Amino acid sequence: MQTRCFPSTPDARSPAGAEVRTLIEGELGGMIHSTVPAGQVNRATVHATVSEFWHVLSGEGQIWRRDDTGEETTQLGAGVTIDITVGTAFQYRCTGSEPLTFLCITMPPWPGEQEATIIEGPWTPNAPQGRRGGGGVVGWA
């Protein structure tokens, strides 16, 4: 059994550029809280083995997704839930004046920074590079 309190500061930055707070990790998956500051455009990525479910808590944004069936841009706002299946290219940004915040669940657990490949997306990214402690990027969206 695990019980955790909401972290007061971000643990890291995702490969895409979001601020990440790890909420819980388990054998079958994990859950984080992500924050994208107003005006931030994250890097486009594709995951090799991990699928994600997102649920937007607050803020406004857009996510671009492309897979074998096509591509689309979806408006993100409080209450919107999306999926990002393995191999889906995606890029997201905060378009509102307040930060975009969302819960992200990964299945299986995030294996490490080699999971995400940075690709070309529809928008020019302006997100800072990720850091965890003195080192690299933590996983997640």
C-alpha positions as MATLAB code, in Angstrom:
seq = 'MQTRCFPSTPDARSPAGAEVRTLIEGELGGMIHSTVPAGQVNRATVHATVSEFWHVLSGEGQIWRRDDTGEETTQLGAGVTIDITVGTAFQYRCTGSEPLTFLCITMPPWPGEQEATIIEGPWTPNAPQGRRGGGGVVGWA';
ca = [
       0.000    0.000    0.000;
       1.169    3.507   -0.820;
      -0.019    6.859    0.466;
       1.614   10.102   -0.551;
       1.046   13.812   -0.123;
       1.204   16.243   -3.032;
       4.850   17.354   -3.472;
       5.394   21.036   -2.704;
       7.902   21.464   -5.564;
       8.419   19.713   -8.917;
      10.621   16.603   -8.887;
      11.875   17.187  -12.388;
      11.059   18.276  -15.910;
       9.730   15.852  -18.504;
      11.549   15.224  -21.809;
       8.887   17.434  -23.438;
       9.401   20.244  -20.899;
       6.555   20.067  -18.332;
       7.228   20.431  -14.610;
       6.602   17.023  -13.047;
       5.535   15.984   -9.541;
       5.592   12.230   -9.012;
       2.406   11.172   -7.223;
       2.724    7.392   -7.129;
       4.585    4.585   -8.883;
       3.708    0.917   -8.967;
       4.378   -2.364  -10.702;
       1.825   -1.721  -13.482;
       2.133    2.036  -13.989;
       2.612    5.446  -12.467;
       0.862    8.770  -11.977;
       2.236   12.294  -12.055;
       0.966   15.854  -11.864;
       2.228   18.001  -14.763;
       2.369   21.783  -15.020;
       2.964   23.756  -18.207;
       3.452   27.489  -17.498;
       1.504   30.090  -19.489;
       2.996   30.562  -22.943;
       5.167   27.439  -22.817;
       5.376   25.192  -25.879;
       6.828   21.773  -25.101;
       9.003   19.630  -27.332;
       7.303   17.085  -29.614;
       8.008   13.497  -28.593;
       7.100    9.883  -29.269;
       7.293    7.060  -26.710;
       8.722    3.630  -27.503;
       6.870    1.419  -24.969;
       4.640    3.579  -22.728;
       1.012    4.654  -23.185;
      -0.480    7.559  -21.231;
      -3.878    8.766  -20.023;
      -4.196   12.478  -19.215;
      -6.913   14.304  -17.281;
      -6.773   18.109  -17.378;
      -7.296   19.791  -14.009;
      -6.990   23.467  -14.955;
      -5.760   25.903  -17.571;
      -6.073   25.940  -21.335;
      -3.934   24.415  -24.030;
      -3.695   22.308  -27.140;
      -2.241   18.913  -27.908;
      -1.276   17.694  -31.366;
      -1.271   13.907  -31.839;
      -0.333   11.802  -34.880;
      -0.542    8.020  -35.233;
      -1.085    5.455  -38.003;
      -4.745    6.499  -38.367;
      -4.198   10.249  -38.787;
      -3.479   13.411  -36.849;
      -5.465   15.987  -34.910;
      -5.140   18.965  -32.605;
      -7.342   18.856  -29.497;
      -8.282   21.740  -27.205;
      -7.316   21.068  -23.586;
      -9.244   22.482  -20.649;
     -10.515   21.425  -17.238;
     -12.336   18.080  -17.452;
     -10.857   16.931  -20.784;
      -9.355   13.414  -20.780;
      -7.157   12.046  -23.587;
      -4.993    9.066  -24.392;
      -1.569    8.841  -25.990;
      -0.957    5.280  -27.145;
       2.493    3.766  -27.712;
       4.098    5.189  -30.847;
       1.875    8.283  -31.034;
       3.749   11.479  -31.868;
       2.564   14.381  -29.713;
       3.284   17.977  -28.765;
       1.390   20.247  -26.378;
       1.321   23.831  -25.215;
      -0.344   26.148  -22.750;
      -2.432   28.745  -24.588;
      -4.064   30.440  -21.596;
      -2.895   33.031  -19.091;
      -2.807   30.456  -16.271;
      -0.683   27.272  -16.155;
      -2.052   24.114  -17.783;
      -2.151   21.340  -15.162;
      -3.045   17.694  -15.664;
      -2.737   14.233  -14.187;
      -0.833   11.726  -16.304;
      -0.991    7.961  -15.841;
       1.580    5.791  -17.618;
       1.282    2.108  -18.437;
       3.697    0.378  -17.920;
       5.885    2.362  -15.490;
       8.249    4.889  -17.070;
      11.486    2.981  -17.914;
      13.849    5.986  -18.133;
      14.805    8.892  -20.322;
      15.581    6.634  -23.327;
      11.798    6.098  -23.618;
      11.071    9.475  -25.250;
      12.433   10.497  -28.626;
      12.318   14.204  -29.467;
      10.844   14.780  -32.927;
       9.709   17.661  -35.131;
       6.229   18.923  -34.245;
       3.879   21.610  -35.528;
       5.021   24.324  -33.064;
       8.424   25.774  -32.188;
       9.217   24.679  -28.605;
      10.367   27.154  -25.958;
      10.409   24.857  -22.903;
      13.507   24.686  -20.684;
      15.575   21.516  -20.662;
      14.812   18.962  -17.934;
      16.775   18.404  -14.732;
      16.479   16.047  -11.823;
      18.812   16.657   -8.941;
      22.184   17.184  -10.573;
      21.394   15.142  -13.610;
      19.050   14.076  -16.297;
      15.477   14.183  -17.320;
      12.808   12.206  -15.556;
      10.180   10.472  -17.643;
       6.595   11.337  -18.409;
       4.745   13.586  -20.693;
];
